[in-house]
Amino acid sequence: MKEMTAGEFGRSTGLSPKALRLYADSGLLLPQRIDEHNGYRYYGPEQLGRAERITMLRRAGAPLALVAQVVDADDEHQAADRLTAWWQGHARLHREQEGIVDFLLAELTARQVAAADLVVRQRTMAERTVASITRRALQPELVDCFTEADRAISEHLAAHDATRTAESWVIYHGTVSPDSDGPIEVCVPFDGLVPPTSDISVRVEPAGEELYVEIGSDLCGYPQILQAYSAVVRASLDLPSAGPVRERYISDWDGSAGVEHVADIVQPLAPAQEH
């Protein structure tokens, strides 16, 4: 097959003149030659496969940078690995976006469980010593961030013969979203004597009152967990807080569905003398 003009190549691949120019400018799909007299661009038949692969990747929503990584991979295995890694992240983001839209639609159509239906309770907590790690993480990185920080704290406590409790909690000192990275603080209470490190802080959490809502596995994911946050925040509007709302995990939950109580959404309250 002889070489094709840009028009012929576009008709064969379904690529518009604008797309061909974009891919040429980005280096993804360069013309085989450009006529030096009239500037016409020509493509070779051996470029059809590359063009079709670029087209499919773009229709799948792949960004240009990822398209280049796939089509310019050293071999098919590397290309498949790169595409798989991107798609897994893309699918997670899509599930999160779908959950947010479902949450908003449920809220707008009054089908959602009302925050007022969640039971907000108050309790007194004893003084505890905690070890904590502060990290920055975007929304898709949160679970890995929790896991890594909890593991690091547990190893440090074990190295000094301290005993950690089953619970742990996460304090959001800033907004966490796909575009905002907190920071967050992962805290683990323990018994024993443990020195701080450059990465791990040790402090005493004073005794005090707190409001809390118990949640099961059905509300533990994002954005469903926002219902519990809303319930606690509304209940504490007229009360002075002693810090930001936190998520307290009562045990080493493995992510299984159908678990009635896996965490509490907690609002610490300021001591009575500060009211």
C-alpha positions as CSV (number, residue, x, y, z in Angstrom):
1,M,0.0,0.0,0.0
2,K,1.3,3.4,-1.0
3,E,1.6,6.3,1.4
4,M,-1.6,8.2,2.2
5,T,-2.4,11.9,2.4
6,A,-3.6,13.3,5.7
7,G,-7.2,13.2,4.4
8,E,-6.9,9.6,3.3
9,F,-5.2,8.6,6.5
10,G,-7.9,10.4,8.6
11,R,-10.7,8.6,6.7
12,S,-9.0,5.2,7.3
13,T,-8.5,5.8,11.0
14,G,-11.5,8.0,11.9
15,L,-9.1,10.8,13.0
16,S,-10.1,14.4,12.2
17,P,-7.6,16.9,10.7
18,K,-7.6,18.6,14.1
19,A,-6.8,15.3,15.9
20,L,-4.0,14.6,13.4
21,R,-2.5,18.0,14.0
22,L,-2.8,17.6,17.8
23,Y,-1.1,14.2,17.7
24,A,1.6,15.4,15.4
25,D,2.3,18.5,17.6
26,S,2.5,16.2,20.7
27,G,4.8,13.8,19.0
28,L,2.3,10.9,19.3
29,L,1.8,10.4,15.6
30,L,4.2,12.2,13.3
31,P,3.6,12.3,9.5
32,Q,6.0,10.0,7.6
33,R,7.0,12.9,5.5
34,I,5.9,16.5,4.8
35,D,6.2,17.8,1.3
36,E,8.7,20.6,1.4
37,H,7.0,22.5,-1.4
38,N,3.3,22.5,-0.5
39,G,3.4,21.4,3.2
40,Y,1.2,18.4,2.6
41,R,1.5,15.6,5.2
42,Y,1.8,12.0,4.2
43,Y,1.4,8.9,6.4
44,G,2.5,5.3,5.8
45,P,0.3,2.2,6.0
46,E,2.5,0.9,8.8
47,Q,1.2,3.8,11.0
48,L,-2.4,2.6,10.8
49,G,-2.1,0.3,13.8
50,R,-0.6,3.0,16.0
51,A,-3.3,5.4,15.0
52,E,-6.0,3.0,15.8
53,R,-4.5,2.2,19.2
54,I,-4.3,6.0,20.0
55,T,-7.9,6.4,18.9
56,M,-9.1,3.6,21.2
57,L,-7.1,4.9,24.2
58,R,-8.5,8.4,23.7
59,R,-12.0,7.1,23.5
60,A,-11.4,5.2,26.7
61,G,-10.6,8.6,28.3
62,A,-6.8,8.1,28.5
63,P,-4.8,11.4,28.8
64,L,-2.2,12.1,26.1
65,A,0.6,11.4,28.6
66,L,-0.7,7.9,29.2
67,V,-1.4,7.3,25.5
68,A,2.3,8.0,24.9
69,Q,3.4,5.7,27.7
70,V,1.3,2.9,26.2
71,V,2.1,3.2,22.5
72,D,5.8,3.9,23.1
73,A,6.3,1.1,25.7
74,D,9.3,-1.2,25.2
75,D,7.0,-4.2,24.7
76,E,3.4,-5.4,24.9
77,H,3.7,-6.5,28.6
78,Q,5.0,-3.1,29.7
79,A,2.2,-1.4,27.7
80,A,-0.4,-3.7,29.4
81,D,1.0,-2.9,32.8
82,R,0.8,0.8,32.2
83,L,-2.7,0.6,30.9
84,T,-3.8,-1.6,33.8
85,A,-2.4,0.7,36.4
86,W,-4.1,3.8,34.9
87,W,-7.4,2.0,34.5
88,Q,-7.5,0.8,38.1
89,G,-7.0,4.3,39.3
90,H,-9.5,5.6,36.8
91,A,-12.1,3.0,37.9
92,R,-11.6,3.9,41.6
93,L,-12.2,7.6,40.8
94,H,-15.3,6.7,38.7
95,R,-16.7,4.7,41.6
96,E,-16.1,7.6,44.0
97,Q,-17.7,10.1,41.6
98,E,-20.6,7.7,41.1
99,G,-21.0,7.5,44.9
100,I,-21.0,11.3,45.2
101,V,-23.6,11.7,42.5
102,D,-25.8,9.0,44.1
103,F,-25.4,10.7,47.5
104,L,-26.4,14.1,46.1
105,L,-29.3,12.7,44.2
106,A,-30.5,10.9,47.3
107,E,-30.2,14.1,49.3
108,L,-32.1,16.1,46.6
109,T,-34.9,13.6,46.3
110,A,-35.1,12.9,50.1
111,R,-34.4,9.2,49.6
112,Q,-31.3,9.3,51.8
113,V,-31.3,8.2,55.4
114,A,-31.7,11.5,57.2
115,A,-28.8,12.6,59.4
116,A,-31.4,13.1,62.1
117,D,-32.1,9.4,62.1
118,L,-28.6,8.6,63.2
119,V,-28.3,8.5,66.9
120,V,-25.8,11.0,68.4
121,R,-24.7,10.0,71.9
122,Q,-22.4,11.6,74.5
123,R,-19.8,9.9,76.7
124,T,-16.9,10.6,78.9
125,M,-13.5,9.4,77.7
126,A,-10.6,8.6,80.1
127,E,-7.1,10.1,79.6
128,R,-5.0,8.2,77.1
129,T,-1.5,8.3,75.8
130,V,-1.3,8.2,72.0
131,A,1.4,7.9,69.3
132,S,0.6,9.6,66.1
133,I,1.9,10.3,62.6
134,T,0.8,13.2,60.5
135,R,0.7,12.8,56.7
136,R,-0.6,14.5,53.6
137,A,-2.7,12.4,51.3
138,L,-5.3,12.9,48.5
139,Q,-8.6,11.1,48.7
140,P,-7.5,8.1,46.5
141,E,-4.4,7.6,48.8
142,L,-6.2,7.7,52.1
143,V,-6.6,3.9,52.8
144,D,-2.9,3.3,51.9
145,C,-1.9,6.3,54.1
146,F,-3.9,4.9,57.1
147,T,-2.5,1.5,56.7
148,E,1.2,2.6,56.4
149,A,1.0,5.0,59.3
150,D,-0.8,2.5,61.6
151,R,1.8,-0.2,60.7
152,A,4.7,2.2,61.4
153,I,3.3,3.2,64.8
154,S,2.6,-0.5,65.7
155,E,6.2,-1.5,64.9
156,H,7.5,1.4,67.0
157,L,5.3,0.5,70.0
158,A,6.3,-3.2,69.7
159,A,10.0,-2.3,69.6
160,H,9.6,-0.6,73.1
161,D,7.4,-3.3,74.6
162,A,4.3,-1.1,74.7
163,T,0.8,-2.4,74.2
164,R,-1.4,-0.8,71.7
165,T,-5.2,-0.9,72.0
166,A,-7.4,-2.3,69.3
167,E,-8.8,1.1,68.3
168,S,-7.2,3.9,66.4
169,W,-8.4,7.1,64.9
170,V,-7.8,9.6,62.2
171,I,-8.0,13.4,62.6
172,Y,-8.5,15.6,59.6
173,H,-6.6,18.8,60.2
174,G,-7.5,20.0,56.6
175,T,-9.8,19.1,53.8
176,V,-9.0,15.8,51.9
177,S,-10.3,15.4,48.4
178,P,-8.9,14.4,45.0
179,D,-7.3,17.9,44.9
180,S,-6.6,18.7,48.6
181,D,-4.3,16.7,50.8
182,G,-5.2,17.5,54.4
183,P,-3.1,17.0,56.4
184,I,-4.4,14.1,58.4
185,E,-3.2,12.6,61.7
186,V,-3.3,8.8,62.5
187,C,-3.4,8.1,66.2
188,V,-3.0,4.9,68.2
189,P,-3.5,4.8,72.0
190,F,-1.1,2.6,74.0
191,D,0.1,1.5,77.4
192,G,3.8,1.8,78.2
193,L,6.7,4.1,77.9
194,V,7.6,5.1,74.3
195,P,9.9,7.8,73.0
196,P,8.9,10.0,70.1
197,T,10.8,9.9,66.8
198,S,11.3,12.4,64.0
199,D,8.2,10.9,62.4
200,I,6.1,9.7,65.4
201,S,4.7,12.1,68.1
202,V,3.7,11.0,71.6
203,R,1.2,13.0,73.6
204,V,-1.5,12.7,76.2
205,E,-5.1,13.0,75.1
206,P,-6.9,14.5,78.2
207,A,-10.1,13.0,79.6
208,G,-13.2,14.7,78.4
209,E,-16.7,14.6,76.9
210,E,-17.4,13.8,73.3
211,L,-20.4,13.4,71.0
212,Y,-20.3,10.3,68.7
213,V,-22.3,8.3,66.1
214,E,-21.7,4.6,65.6
215,I,-21.5,3.6,62.0
216,G,-21.4,0.2,60.3
217,S,-19.7,-0.9,57.1
218,D,-22.6,0.4,55.0
219,L,-21.8,4.0,56.0
220,C,-18.0,3.7,56.3
221,G,-17.2,4.5,52.7
222,Y,-17.1,7.9,51.1
223,P,-19.4,9.7,50.5
224,Q,-21.9,7.8,52.7
225,I,-19.8,8.6,55.8
226,L,-20.8,12.2,55.3
227,Q,-24.2,11.4,56.8
228,A,-22.6,10.6,60.1
229,Y,-20.4,13.7,60.0
230,S,-23.4,15.8,59.3
231,A,-25.3,14.3,62.3
232,V,-22.4,15.0,64.7
233,V,-21.7,18.5,63.5
234,R,-25.4,19.5,63.7
235,A,-25.6,18.1,67.3
236,S,-22.6,20.0,68.4
237,L,-23.5,23.4,66.9
238,D,-24.2,25.0,70.2
239,L,-21.4,23.3,72.1
240,P,-17.7,24.3,72.2
241,S,-15.4,21.8,70.4
242,A,-12.0,20.6,71.5
243,G,-10.7,20.0,68.1
244,P,-11.8,18.7,64.7
245,V,-14.2,15.8,64.1
246,R,-12.4,12.5,63.9
247,E,-13.0,8.9,62.7
248,R,-12.4,6.3,65.5
249,Y,-12.0,2.7,64.3
250,I,-12.9,0.3,67.0
251,S,-11.1,-2.7,65.7
252,D,-9.0,-4.0,62.8
253,W,-11.9,-4.0,60.3
254,D,-11.1,-6.0,57.1
255,G,-13.5,-4.1,54.9
256,S,-16.2,-6.8,54.9
257,A,-19.8,-5.8,54.3
258,G,-22.6,-6.3,56.7
259,V,-20.6,-5.3,59.9
260,E,-22.9,-3.4,62.2
261,H,-20.3,-1.3,64.1
262,V,-16.8,-0.6,62.7
263,A,-16.2,3.0,63.6
264,D,-17.5,6.1,65.4
265,I,-17.6,9.6,64.1
266,V,-16.5,11.7,67.1
267,Q,-16.6,15.4,68.0
268,P,-14.5,16.1,71.2
269,L,-16.0,18.7,73.5
270,A,-14.2,21.4,75.4
271,P,-14.0,20.9,79.2
272,A,-16.9,22.3,81.3
273,Q,-14.8,25.2,82.6
274,E,-14.2,26.4,79.1
275,H,-17.9,26.4,78.2
